[in-house]
Amino acid sequence: MLATVRCVAPYHRPRVQAAARCVVDGLLVGGAEAAAELPPRSRPRALASAGVLTLAATDAVVRELPVLRETFRGLPPQPRPPGEQEAELAVAVRTLACGLVVAVADRPLTRVLRRRGVRRPRLVLGLLAALVTAAVTAPVHRRLAAVRAAERQSAADLDAELAQLLAEEAPSD
């Protein structure tokens, strides 16, 4: 994921990161539900649950990477803009809400799907939960990405304008 993001133009990077974060949010909720399809206390279920937990931990570290870099360099961390904090909170609340809805509706929906002949109902519910979670968090990620892309584009424009001014003022030999 990071290699893909690094080769993208700086003003497109926030949009790519937003899409990746939507997918991760969906995988967290849907993966947890789909793991319940596996037999309890089995190695495959433990591995699936460990994969979901690893994804959650990796996502948390990636989101906090700028703060971690500043901390390791001995610099005080820069405060996050209020809009960014609100967006992260909105994503967390929406993801949690999707997870709670899936947890509450798990047994009734599983029974209904089994009656209709679905062989792996929790896998189906996990897929639906992943899609719904990604769709619910996408607007927040998209809005935040648009703000970040505009900031990066304006910084790139200022850099280009400054480079042009410096090139014009440079003495010609």
C-alpha positions as CSV (number, residue, x, y, z in Angstrom):
1,M,0.0,0.0,0.0
2,L,2.7,2.5,0.9
3,A,4.7,1.8,-2.3
4,T,1.6,2.6,-4.3
5,V,1.0,5.8,-2.4
6,R,4.6,7.0,-2.8
7,C,4.7,6.8,-6.6
8,V,1.5,8.9,-6.9
9,A,1.6,12.6,-7.5
10,P,1.6,14.5,-4.1
11,Y,-1.8,16.1,-4.7
12,H,-3.3,12.7,-5.6
13,R,-1.8,10.9,-2.6
14,P,-4.6,11.9,-0.1
15,R,-7.2,10.5,-2.4
16,V,-5.4,7.2,-2.7
17,Q,-4.9,7.1,1.0
18,A,-8.6,7.8,1.5
19,A,-9.5,4.9,-0.7
20,A,-7.1,2.6,1.1
21,R,-8.5,3.6,4.5
22,C,-12.0,2.9,3.4
23,V,-10.9,-0.6,2.3
24,V,-9.1,-1.1,5.7
25,D,-12.2,0.1,7.6
26,G,-14.3,-2.4,5.7
27,L,-11.9,-5.2,6.2
28,L,-11.7,-4.6,9.9
29,V,-15.5,-5.0,10.4
30,G,-16.1,-7.5,7.7
31,G,-13.1,-9.6,8.6
32,A,-14.1,-9.9,12.2
33,E,-17.5,-11.1,11.1
34,A,-16.2,-13.5,8.5
35,A,-13.8,-15.0,11.0
36,A,-16.8,-16.1,13.1
37,E,-17.7,-18.5,10.2
38,L,-14.7,-20.6,11.1
39,P,-14.9,-23.3,13.8
40,P,-14.4,-21.9,17.4
41,R,-11.0,-22.5,19.0
42,S,-9.5,-23.6,15.7
43,R,-6.2,-22.6,14.2
44,P,-7.8,-21.0,11.1
45,R,-10.1,-18.9,13.3
46,A,-7.2,-17.8,15.5
47,L,-5.1,-16.9,12.4
48,A,-8.0,-14.9,10.9
49,S,-8.6,-13.1,14.2
50,A,-4.9,-12.4,14.5
51,G,-4.9,-11.0,10.9
52,V,-7.7,-8.6,11.8
53,L,-5.9,-7.5,14.9
54,T,-2.7,-7.0,13.0
55,L,-4.5,-5.0,10.4
56,A,-6.0,-2.8,13.1
57,A,-2.6,-2.3,14.8
58,T,-0.9,-1.5,11.4
59,D,-3.7,1.0,10.5
60,A,-3.3,2.7,13.9
61,V,0.5,3.0,13.4
62,V,0.2,4.3,9.8
63,R,-2.3,6.9,10.9
64,E,0.0,8.1,13.7
65,L,3.2,7.9,11.7
66,P,3.8,11.6,11.4
67,V,3.5,12.1,15.2
68,L,5.7,9.1,15.8
69,R,8.4,10.5,13.4
70,E,8.4,13.9,15.2
71,T,8.5,12.2,18.6
72,F,11.5,10.0,17.7
73,R,13.3,13.1,16.4
74,G,12.8,14.8,19.7
75,L,10.4,17.4,18.3
76,P,7.2,18.3,19.9
77,P,4.3,16.8,17.9
78,Q,2.4,19.3,15.7
79,P,-1.2,19.7,16.8
80,R,-3.7,18.2,14.3
81,P,-6.1,20.6,12.7
82,P,-9.6,20.5,14.3
83,G,-11.2,19.4,11.1
84,E,-8.9,16.4,10.9
85,Q,-9.6,15.4,14.5
86,E,-13.3,15.6,13.9
87,A,-13.0,13.5,10.7
88,E,-11.0,10.8,12.4
89,L,-13.6,10.7,15.2
90,A,-16.4,10.5,12.7
91,V,-14.7,7.6,11.0
92,A,-14.2,5.8,14.3
93,V,-17.8,6.3,15.3
94,R,-19.1,5.1,12.0
95,T,-16.9,2.1,12.0
96,L,-17.9,1.2,15.6
97,A,-21.5,1.7,14.7
98,C,-21.2,-0.7,11.8
99,G,-19.5,-3.3,14.0
100,L,-22.2,-3.0,16.7
101,V,-25.0,-3.4,14.1
102,V,-23.3,-6.5,12.7
103,A,-22.8,-7.9,16.2
104,V,-26.5,-7.3,17.2
105,A,-27.9,-8.6,13.9
106,D,-25.5,-11.5,13.6
107,R,-27.7,-14.4,15.0
108,P,-31.0,-13.3,13.4
109,L,-29.5,-12.7,10.0
110,T,-27.4,-15.9,10.2
111,R,-30.6,-17.9,10.9
112,V,-32.5,-16.2,8.0
113,L,-29.6,-16.9,5.6
114,R,-29.3,-20.5,6.7
115,R,-33.0,-21.0,6.1
116,R,-32.6,-19.6,2.6
117,G,-29.9,-22.1,1.9
118,V,-26.7,-20.0,2.3
119,R,-23.9,-22.4,3.2
120,R,-21.7,-19.7,4.9
121,P,-23.9,-17.0,6.2
122,R,-21.3,-15.3,8.3
123,L,-19.0,-15.0,5.4
124,V,-21.8,-13.3,3.4
125,L,-22.5,-11.1,6.4
126,G,-18.8,-10.2,6.6
127,L,-18.7,-9.3,3.0
128,L,-21.8,-7.1,3.4
129,A,-20.4,-5.5,6.5
130,A,-17.2,-4.7,4.8
131,L,-19.0,-3.1,1.9
132,V,-21.3,-1.1,4.1
133,T,-18.5,0.0,6.4
134,A,-16.4,1.2,3.5
135,A,-19.4,3.0,2.0
136,V,-20.3,4.7,5.3
137,T,-16.8,5.9,6.0
138,A,-16.0,6.9,2.4
139,P,-17.6,10.4,2.5
140,V,-15.6,11.4,5.5
141,H,-12.4,10.1,4.0
142,R,-13.2,11.7,0.7
143,R,-13.9,15.1,2.3
144,L,-10.7,14.9,4.3
145,A,-8.7,13.9,1.2
146,A,-10.1,16.8,-0.8
147,V,-8.9,19.2,1.9
148,R,-5.5,17.6,2.0
149,A,-5.2,17.6,-1.8
150,A,-6.1,21.3,-2.0
151,E,-3.5,22.1,0.7
152,R,-0.8,20.1,-1.2
153,Q,-1.8,21.6,-4.6
154,S,-1.6,25.2,-3.2
155,A,1.8,24.4,-1.6
156,A,3.0,23.0,-5.0
157,D,1.7,26.1,-6.8
158,L,3.5,28.4,-4.3
159,D,6.7,26.4,-4.7
160,A,6.4,26.7,-8.5
161,E,5.7,30.4,-8.3
162,L,8.7,30.9,-6.0
163,A,11.0,28.9,-8.2
164,Q,9.9,31.1,-11.2
165,L,10.5,34.3,-9.3
166,L,13.9,33.1,-8.2
167,A,14.7,32.1,-11.8
168,E,13.7,35.6,-13.1
169,E,15.8,37.4,-10.5
170,A,18.9,35.2,-11.0
171,P,21.7,37.1,-12.8
172,S,22.1,35.9,-16.3
173,D,25.7,35.2,-17.3
